[in-house]
């Protein structure tokens, strides 16, 4: 019964990430949160569109992630745009530093979700797309959509 309740929390996606970046590598890491932030995330009140991650003094930090203040927290609430620490192993952090040392690559949060009662963040290493790359991606999606539509009519 408890597992069913944990899976009811919504998964918050960053839809712009795959549109604006080529995602080459993904990593699941934990997030250090306050109690009111956890309540807001369980209610699905967060935005990842402007968020990015950075390695600072050997630690992963999440910047620009907006988590709405929890209504019932009162004075003990949290600051919506504060930097949040991400939890990952040192070898994973070193690997991310090596991958983002190239120009044009950055760490982009892809989704926030709950796994076994703990908040997790899916982090991706992304390289920015050019305008023509975006057009090709849109064209490919449209072709796939038309193919699926034709296949469903065929049945």
C-alpha positions as CSV (number, residue, x, y, z in Angstrom):
1,X,0.0,0.0,0.0
2,X,2.8,2.4,0.8
3,X,4.5,1.8,-2.6
4,X,1.3,2.7,-4.3
5,X,1.1,6.0,-2.5
6,X,4.8,6.9,-3.3
7,X,4.1,6.4,-7.0
8,X,1.1,8.8,-7.0
9,X,3.4,11.8,-6.8
10,X,3.7,13.4,-10.2
11,X,6.8,13.4,-12.3
12,X,7.9,16.9,-13.2
13,X,9.5,17.0,-16.7
14,X,11.6,19.6,-18.5
15,X,10.1,19.4,-21.9
16,X,12.3,22.1,-23.4
17,X,15.5,20.1,-22.6
18,X,15.1,17.6,-25.5
19,X,14.0,20.4,-27.8
20,X,17.0,22.6,-27.1
21,X,19.7,20.1,-26.4
22,X,21.1,16.8,-27.6
23,X,21.2,14.6,-24.4
24,X,24.3,12.4,-24.5
25,X,24.4,11.0,-20.9
26,X,21.9,10.7,-18.1
27,X,22.5,10.5,-14.3
28,X,20.0,9.9,-11.4
29,X,21.0,11.8,-8.3
30,X,19.3,12.8,-5.1
31,X,18.3,16.4,-4.0
32,X,18.7,18.0,-0.6
33,X,15.3,19.5,0.2
34,X,13.4,21.2,3.0
35,X,10.1,19.7,4.2
36,X,8.0,22.4,2.5
37,X,9.8,21.7,-0.8
38,X,9.0,18.0,-0.6
39,X,5.3,18.8,0.0
40,X,5.3,21.2,-3.0
41,X,7.0,18.6,-5.2
42,X,4.5,15.9,-4.2
43,X,1.8,18.3,-5.3
44,X,3.6,18.8,-8.6
45,X,4.3,22.5,-8.2
46,X,7.8,23.0,-9.7
47,X,9.3,24.2,-12.9
48,X,12.6,23.0,-14.5
49,X,12.5,25.1,-17.7
50,X,15.2,27.7,-16.6
51,X,17.1,25.3,-14.4
52,X,20.7,24.1,-14.8
53,X,23.3,22.3,-12.7
54,X,26.9,23.2,-12.1
55,X,29.8,21.7,-10.2
56,X,31.0,24.1,-7.5
57,X,33.8,23.2,-5.1
58,X,33.5,19.5,-5.9
59,X,29.7,19.5,-5.3
60,X,26.8,19.4,-7.7
61,X,24.4,22.4,-7.3
62,X,21.1,22.9,-9.0
63,X,20.3,26.5,-9.9
64,X,17.1,28.1,-11.3
65,X,14.7,25.4,-10.3
66,X,11.5,27.0,-9.1
67,X,9.6,25.1,-6.4
68,X,6.5,26.9,-5.4
69,X,6.1,27.8,-1.7
70,X,3.9,25.3,0.2
71,X,0.7,27.1,1.2
72,X,0.4,25.6,4.7
73,X,4.0,26.1,5.6
74,X,3.4,29.7,6.8
75,X,6.5,31.5,8.0
76,X,8.7,28.4,8.0
77,X,8.5,28.0,4.2
78,X,11.3,28.1,1.7
79,X,12.8,30.4,-0.9
80,X,11.5,29.3,-4.3
81,X,14.7,29.8,-6.3
82,X,17.4,28.9,-3.8
83,X,20.4,26.8,-5.0
84,X,19.9,23.1,-4.0
85,X,22.6,20.5,-3.5
86,X,22.5,17.4,-5.6
87,X,23.8,14.1,-4.2
88,X,26.1,12.0,-6.4
89,X,29.3,9.9,-5.9
90,X,32.6,11.7,-6.4
91,X,33.5,9.5,-9.4
92,X,30.2,10.5,-11.0
93,X,30.9,14.2,-10.4
94,X,34.4,13.9,-11.8
95,X,32.9,12.2,-14.9
96,X,30.4,15.0,-15.3
97,X,33.2,17.6,-15.0
98,X,35.1,15.8,-17.8
99,X,32.1,15.6,-20.0
100,X,31.1,19.3,-19.6
101,X,34.7,20.6,-20.1
102,X,33.9,20.8,-23.9
103,X,32.5,24.1,-25.1
104,X,28.7,24.2,-25.5
105,X,27.9,21.3,-23.1
106,X,26.0,21.8,-19.9
107,X,24.2,19.9,-17.2
108,X,20.4,20.0,-17.7
109,X,17.8,18.7,-15.2
110,X,15.4,16.5,-17.2
111,X,12.9,15.4,-14.5
112,X,12.1,15.3,-10.8
113,X,10.4,12.3,-9.4
114,X,10.1,10.2,-6.2
115,X,11.7,6.8,-6.0
116,X,11.2,4.7,-2.8
117,X,10.0,7.9,-1.0
118,X,13.1,10.0,-1.9
119,X,13.2,12.8,-4.3
120,X,15.4,12.1,-7.3
121,X,16.5,14.3,-10.2
122,X,17.4,13.0,-13.6
123,X,20.3,15.0,-14.9
124,X,21.5,15.0,-18.5
125,X,24.7,16.2,-20.2
126,X,23.5,18.3,-23.1
127,X,25.0,19.9,-26.1
128,X,23.0,22.9,-27.5
129,X,21.1,22.4,-30.8
130,X,21.4,24.8,-33.6
131,X,18.3,26.2,-35.4
132,X,18.6,23.7,-38.3
133,X,18.9,20.8,-35.8
134,X,15.7,21.8,-34.2
135,X,13.9,21.8,-37.6
136,X,15.2,18.3,-38.3
137,X,14.0,17.1,-35.0
138,X,10.5,18.5,-35.6
139,X,10.4,17.0,-39.1
140,X,11.4,13.6,-37.7
141,X,8.7,13.7,-35.0
142,X,6.1,14.7,-37.6
143,X,7.1,11.8,-39.9
144,X,7.0,9.3,-37.0
145,X,3.5,10.7,-36.0
146,X,2.3,10.2,-39.6
147,X,3.7,6.7,-39.8
148,X,1.9,5.7,-36.5
149,X,-1.3,7.3,-37.8
150,X,-1.0,5.3,-41.1
151,X,-0.3,2.1,-39.2
152,X,-3.4,2.6,-37.0
153,X,-5.6,3.1,-40.0
154,X,-4.2,0.0,-41.6
155,X,-5.6,-2.2,-38.9
